[in-house]
Amino acid sequence: MTMPRDDVNEDIVFDNLTYAYPPLTPERPTAPVLRGISLSLPPGEKAVLLGRTGAGKTTLLLSTIGIVPQRTGGTFRGRVVVCGRDTRHTPVPDLATCVGYLFQDPDAQVFQVRVEDEVAFALENLGVPEEEIARRVDWALEMVGLSHLRERAPAHLSGGQKQRLALAAVLAMQPRILVLDEPTANLDPVGRDTLLALLTLLGQEGRTLFLATQEVDWAVELVHSAHALHNGTLALSGRVADVFSHVDRLTAAAVPLPQMVELRTRLAEQGHTLPPFLTLDQAQTILARHLAPPYPVSQVPSSSPSPPLPPTLHLPPITAPDIRVENLHFTYPNGVQALRGLSLHIEGGEFVAV
């Protein structure tokens, strides 16, 4: 991703952006959080923003919706252009019709008394006709799988459900660009996979996606390009496979590596030169082709002797009681049935994960 040449034909443009937050006191100026960021995303691009905590990812994302610098103040040099509009001078509500922003903490943008009210709120403020609001609310809730909870209070949703509700409110605005700050940070594996499937579908519809995450394994399955920040500068930028081929530079920038990249790196240290791979499917294909054993598995030579086991540690006996749960039902005051006929027996001394 090089310096943009034509702002009109790009969805997001960062043109030599340098930004510093306001100082706490006049005599103590703050150092820039971002330094000379130049990057452009064409329509339909799926891009991931990488970097350790404090690298400037959230600040860069907030500049796409004008919150930086319109609401934060500070020192802002360069330009950010989204949908052909300069974010310094375009009101934040006007940008919301083109770019939808999902915050890391869903509680920061969920505040209505009912789920469907949350999705309709921004549309009502823009004066969208009632029939169109109803249509968009139905569509957005269906997209995120919350249609059956439209009457529920957001405060009674799980963390993952709140995240999907916040996304539904963004989708109802029908923006052509989605900017997401750590969208899976509060999700369990099932919720993460559900969100990945939804973002994949939205990407296939032609929307531009720009997301920041520390969980790179799922991101590499979705994006086209990757951009790594280090100390406020753009350390690496390009197609995702090329960026993750620079393992040493990513490690120096404290960027987490996908597990498959770590696997290839370890194999390279053992003398195996392999084509690059990022996903499990790619790894299976490449490893089966290049690392097939030259002899039957039954003839694999034994490995070096295992080191001796440490001496047995004798601890005093502990008498732990059994735990028994029999046919347990529980319903919250709001009517949500959490447990249905649960029976469980844990013997004393067992280690159990739920």
Secondary structure by P-SEA (a helix, b strand, c coil): cccccccccccccccbbbbbcccccccccccccccccccccccbbbbbbbbcccccaaaaaaaaacccccccccccccccccccccccccccccccccbbbbccccccccccccaaaaaaaaaaaacccaaaaaaaaaaaaaaaccccccccccccccaaaaaaaaaaaaaaacccbbbbccccccccaaaaaaaaaaaaaaaaabbbbbbccccaaaaaacccbbbbbccccccccccccccccaaaaaaaacccccaaaaaaaaaaaacccccccccaaaaaaaaaaccccccccccccccccccccccbbbbcbbbbbbbbbcbbbbbcccccccccbbbbbbcccccccc
